[in-house]
Amino acid sequence: MEQLTELNFRKFSVNVAYGKKVMTEETKNNAVQPSALQEVLQNVEKPAEVERPPTKSEAIKTPPALPEKSAAGKALLAGSSLGLFLALLTLWLAPVWREWMFAILPESKFAMQLRTTDIKQLQKEAQRLEKRVAGLQKKHAAITPRLPYLIVDTSENLIHVMKAGEQLHEGVCSTGSYVLLRSAAQQRQWMFVTPRGMYQIRGKRVNPVWAKPDWAFIEEGLPVPPLGSPERFEAGVLGEYALELGDGYLIHGTLYKRMLGMPVTHGCVRLGDEDLRLVYKNLQIGSKVFIY
Amino acid sequence: MTRQNLGVALLNRLVKPFRFLRQNRKAKIIFFLSLISFPLFIFIVTVVLPVAQNPFEAAAEDETFENFEALSDSTPAEIATGRLELAKKMAALEIDQAFLQTRLELSKKDSIGLVVDLIDGTANLEVKGVPVRRCKILRYRSSGLARRLRRQGRLHQWLAMPFILQEQLATLPKAPIRIKEAPKDTIEANESKGEDLPIEQRDAHFTLQFDRNLTLAVEQAQPPSFSGRLRELWYDLRRNFNEAREAVTALIYLQLPQHYLWIEIELSREDAKAIYRALPTRAGLALRL
């Protein structure tokens, strides 16, 4: 190998000029001929054959035998890792397994059959049950109000005027916007939601005047006037009528008719003029209002 | 490389770490024991024992039941058939009675309740016993356990009281709250007035977990949007994770995991959304199936 290296250095001396490899005259003359190189290579002594490690495929065919202790440890590790994976899979699928178990397990025949041996007694019991069910149905039907009542759907912003379970009228409304108004200056907050549940009409007003609460000023970026101040009262914004639900919540009209059908209010139920007139006419003080 | 060769190569690669087991019998035994023991333990604890101690059947045990096999030997076939028909009729009536009683019980509460009638195919919202929204169930699936209980005439005992909501999981928020900072002055207030209202188009899939081991899953009938599909995937993962977590928690406290009788109903998106938004955190449910 040394001979070859020396030869290469001598015969392939390279001059670098202007960033290019340039072969000098000397190197051109002394350039190694392929036949000479082969001769040198043949003279190079071949290294003695050493024991080489087995190739991958050979290793698979003939695995080296592990010491017994190490094999047992390795088996435990491999088994428990796979076992843990299977256990997690079993845990994940446990509800499905249980369903299958319930499906394949044997079950007793129709257990109701076993109650009594006497068919007449069974028939009597069935009649008693029928009467009881009919009684319960009557009792449940009696819950539905006989007088007209109102259902407010806050999800789709619709109203349904009902009477004895039958719909008299369906209309569009606006309900709470779910806006949480925060005033950093006053350290107060208001949530504009229409409350759900059963309410009753507590009062009916014609040409109502709106007594503006604090949030109405804060939302407009205005200073809050003192209670009872004339600035707090505004006529003509609630429509022709207002029906009180309690806790300051009203069913009233609106100036913003294009907003009907959208959740934009501060908690009240806003109706269009026609719907408001119909609701006002049909609902009396004490009439029920169901909001969901 | 052909597909077959690729398969063989892959198999070789998978089997390779276990080749040392070939020559060692002791290692082989250790491997199989460690492989089987943990999954077997989990299977017994989470599957076999909960089925063996079935809470539904245990609650419905009735001492007045006699041995049918002994009876049928001594009774003519026609009488037995007549009795079977009568018994089925009675079972249906008992379920009706339990359902109505539950609805009456629900009507005593102030909160909004859910009434699911799988026989009529309706899911209604009721306030104080008055139906406020009637939703049509488009499709439903239920646990095999329900059919098993029905065949045994024991379903009515389980349905006789309102189910109370314990946990809920959904693809949509319970309330679409938007936070708005109060404007500093009228100029800022006027600027914010022009903002458009966000239109909510969330898909509605939710699971309600009630007491007495009942799970009600509600799916919307409309196919979900792309983002809705992702949200649904996340929701499914959370649901499965919750089930597994519950089982693990039970095991930690040396208890058996609970098996839930599940019902899955399909409603329109609007109905599903309205029901989910309307139900309070401890809502009651009346069920007929």
Interface residues (C-beta under 8 A of the other chain):
Chain A: I60 P63 A65 L66 E68 A71 A72 K74 A75 L76 A78 G79 S80 L82 G83 L84 L86 A87 L89 T90 L91 W92 A94 P95 W97 R98 E99 M101 F102 A103 L105 E107 S108 K109 F110 A111 M112 Q113 L114 R115 T117 I119 L122 Q123 E125 A126 L129 E130 R132 V133 L136 Q137 K139 H140 I143 T144 P145 Y149 I151 D153 T154 S155 E156 G165 S177 Y178 V179 L180 L181 R182 S183 A184 A185 Q186 M191 V193 R196 G197 M198 I218 E219 E220 G221 L222 M262 P263 V264 K288 F290 Y292
Chain B: N12 K16 P17 F18 R19 F20 L21 R22 Q23 N24 K26 A27 K28 I30 F31 F32 L33 S34 L35 I36 S37 F38 P39 F41 I42 F43 T46 V47 V48 P50 V51 N54 D62 T64 F65 E66 N67 F68 L71 T75 I79 A80 G82 R83 L84 L86 A87 K88 K89 M90 A91 L93 E94 D96 Q97 L100 Q101 R103 L104 S107 D110 S111 I112 L125 V127 K128 G129 V130 P131 V132 R133 S143 G144 L145 R148 R151 Q152 G153 R154 A175 P176 I177 R178 I179 K180 E181 A182 P183 K184 D185 T186 I187 E188 A189 L197 N240 E243 A244 A247 V248 P257 H259 Y260 E270 K273 A274 R277 A278 P280
